[in-house]
Amino acid sequence: MAEAPILVTGGAGFIGSNLVDALLARGYHVRVLDNLSTGKRSNLPQDARVELIVGDVADADCVHRAVDGCRAVVHLAAVASVQASVEDPLGTHRANLIGTLNVCEGMRAAGVRRVVFASSAAVYGNNGEGEAIGEDLPKAPLTPYAADKLASEHYLDFYRRQHGLEPVVFRFFNIYGPRQDPSSPYSGVISIFTERAQKSLPISVFGDGEQTRDFLYVGDLVEVLVQALEAPQVEQGAVNVGLARATSLNQLLQAIGAVLGQLPAISHLPARAGDIRHSRADNSRLLSRYRLPEPPTDIREGLARLLGK
């Protein structure tokens, strides 16, 4: 009989497929549930230890089948676009909150306890802007996406108290790295900038470029996710996942130029209404519970890996 697999929802996507690679390298069997709306079969290796179920987390029966017989779950599947949630709150709600509830119910029915969940720094809204954002900062979700992520955290805590689930909740800041699709509306600024720079296409920056983000390389994130799966016990409380480093978009563009040896023309457009000016994680809780690679991947090294340099 095959070893009990780890279920990765959204496992054919950017973060999920990098996690699948890491789990296989550690000898695990992996089951992937992905509707392939943004994930790609080509992101997954041809390996007998990988089972792909093409299905949607909004489909309760499908989720129950996927969870059955697993040792743990990493729940990454989501419509990760803030803008999509604004335009289609009901559709994204089904994926982002109903999907989480389906995972919780599937785990309860199957007797699976450990679940690692991808929440988001979006739950803080504009609170803490200009300072390191700690987990206890008041939550102020500004979009359906952020509201669903925060509600998912509350449901996971309910299933912990009521049914003995062991949720590990990570609030991702800005994750980047290989397999992030620059053509996707859900893509991050790094993949968009790097693709245009590689093709010598002009780059547009909203605002003055001095807005800052906390960028974390996907390989460093994956190390933390695996540790959360393997930890003998789970501590309560969500955990920010970031480097606690503020990088401006102008600094990001300089780093891309340094890696490629050149940059295309850059133009500045009016700042977008509602965009957060500064976002940086207080990651002291993360560092107290988990190990980031030492040293963590800095932005230039991460860009070089992303660009194949």
N, C-alpha and C positions, 0 to 999 in steps of 0.2 A: 504493500500500500504506500502511495506517495506521501511524503511528509506534508503535514498541514501547512497550507500556504498563508502568506500575508496578503490580505486584500488591499489593493491600492485603487481607490476610486479616482477617476481622472488620470489613470496611470499611463495613458498614451500621450499626455500633454507635456508641456515644457518641464515643470518641476517633477511631475509624476514619473516620467521616463528616466530622468536622472536618478531618482530614487530607486526605480526598478533595477537599474544597472548596479547601484551600490548594494542592494539587497542580494542580488545574484552573486556579486563578488564575495559576499559573506556566507554564501552557501544556502541561502533561503530559496524556497519555492514561492512564486508570486502569482497571484490571480489579479488581473486587471479588469475593472469595470469602467468602460468609457463609451460614450455615444458617438465619438469621433467627430463631434461638431467643431472642435478646435484641435483635438488630439489627432495623431497620425499613426497608422500601423507601422510606418517606416521608422518611427521613434523607438519601437520595441525590437529587441534582438531576436533572432531566430534561435530559440533555446527551448528545449523540452520542458524546462522548469517554469516557463511562462505560459499562463493560460489567459487568453483574451476573451472576455464576454462583452459583446457589443450590445450595450443597453444603457438605460437612463436611470440616474438615481431618483428621478421623480416617479419611476415605476416601482411600486412597493414589492410586487411579486418578483421582479427581476433582482431587486436588492436582496430580498430574503434568500434567493437561490445563490447569489454571489457570496453572501456572508457565511452561509452554511458550511461548516467544516473548516473554517479558517482559525488561525491562532490569534490574529490581531487585525486591526483595520487602520489604514491611513486614509482619511477622508479629505481629498483634495478637490474632488469634482465640484465645479461651480461655474456659473456665468460670472466671469471675473471683471466684467466691464461695468464701471460705475455709470457710464452714459447709457448702456443698454438697460440698466435697471431703472433709470429715469424714464426712458422711452417705453419700456414694457415691464412695469412693476409686477404684473401677475405672472408673466412667463418666467422672469428671473426668480420670483418668489418660489415657484415650484421647484426650480433647480436648487436654489440656495438654502431655503428653509425646509420645505417639504422633503427635499433630498436628505437633509441632515436627520430629520425625524424618521425617515424610512431606514436610514442606517442604524439609528438607535434602536428602533423596533426590531430590525433584523438581527442585531447583536443580542438583544434581550431574548428573542426566541431561540437563537442558536447557542446561547450560553457563552458568547465571546465577550471578554471584558475590556481589553485594552484598545483604545481608539485615540489616534493622534489626529487632531483637527486643525485645518488651516483657517484661522480667523484673519483679521486684517487690522492694520493701523487706522483704517477708515472709521472704526468705531469711536475714535476720539474726536472726530470732526475737526473743528478749528481750535479746540482746547489745547493748551500747552504750546501753541505756536511760538517759535523763537527760543524754546528751552527744550531740554531733554525730556521726552515724554515717558512718564512712569506709568506702570500698569494701574495704579490706584487713582489716576486722574479721572475726573468725572467724564462719563461717556456722553457723546453728543452726535450720534449718527445723523448725517445730513442727507443721505440718499437711501433708497430702498435696498441697495446692495449692503450698505453699512448696517442698516437696521436688521436685515436678515442675518448677517454675521453675528451681531450682538445677541439676537434672539436665539440663534443656534448655540451660543455659549451658555445661555440660561437653560435651554433644554438639555444640553449635555450635563449640566450640573444637577438638574432634576433626575436624570437617569442614573447619575452617580449615587445620589442619596436614596432613590427609590429602588433601584434595580442592581446596584453594585457595579455599574460600569466604571472603568478607570480612564476617564478622559484626560488627555494632555492637550491643552489649548495653546496654540502659538499664534500670536498676532504678527503676521508678516509685514515688514516695511517694504522696501523696494528690492525685489529679487531680480537678478539678471544672469545671463549665461547662455551656453549653447542650447539650441532648439527653441529659443524664444522667437516666435514667428513675427517678423516685422510687418507683415501684411495684415495681421489680425487687428481688429479694433480693440482687442484686449491687451495689446502689446505695450511694453514699457518704453520709456523714452530712449533707453540705451540701444535697444534693438532697432528702433527707427533711425536714430542718428547714425549708428554704425553701418546699416545697410546703405543709407544715402551717401555716406562718406566713401564706402567701398566703390560705389557706382559713380562717384564724382558728381552727384546730384546736389543742388542747393539745399541747404538746411534752414528751416524756419524755426525760430525760437519765440514762444509767446512771452512777452514781457522783456525785461532787461537781462535775463539769464542769470541773475543773482539769486533766484530762488534755489533752495537747497533740499536735497533728499539724502536719505541714509541707504546707500546701496550695499547689498550683500550678495556675494557670488553664490550661485546655486549649489556648487560643490560643498561650500561651507554649511549651507542650510541643510543639505542632505545628511551630513555627518550628525547634526543635531537631531534630525528626525529619527535616525537609526538608534541613537542613544535613548531617545524617548520610548522607542519600541522595546528596547532591551532592559530598561531600568527595572530593578526588582520591585520598586514601589513608586507610586505616583504622588507628587505633592500637589495640593490644591492651588488654584490661582492661575490665571492666564499668564503667559510669558511673551514679552516682546522679543522679536527676532530681528536684530539689526546690529550694526557695528558701533553705534553711538558716534558715528562720524558724519559730519555735514559736508556734502560735496555739492557745489553749485553747478548749474548747467554749463556755465562758462568754463569751469574747471574740468567738467566732464568732456567738453569739446576739445579742450587743450590736450587732455590725455588721449583721446581718440586720434588727434592729429599727430601726437608723439609716436603712437604705435604704428600708424599708417605712413607717416612721413609727410603727410599733407592733409589739408582740409579743403572742402569745396567752399563756395561762397555761403556766408551766413547772413540771414536777414532777420529782423525783429518785427514781430506783429504785436498788436495790442494784447495785454494780459487777458487771460480768460477769466470771466466772472466766476467766483466761487473756488478758484484754484487756491490751495493752501500754499502760503509763501515759504514756510520753513517746516521741515519735518525731520526729527532726529529721535531715535530710540534711546531711552535709558535702558541699557541692557544688563544692569547689575543682577537682576533676578536670573536672567539667562546664564550668566557666568557663574552664578552660585550653584546652579543645578546641572549644567552641561558644559562640555568642553568645545570651544571653537578651535579650529586648527591654529597652531601657534608657529609663526604669526598668521593671522587671518589673511585671506587673499586681498591684496590691495587693488585699487581700482585699475591701475595700469596693467598689472599682471592678469587680472580677470578679463580685461578688454583684449589683451594679447591672446588669451585662450579662446575667447569668443570669436576673434577675427582670424584665428589659425596662424598667428605670427610667432 
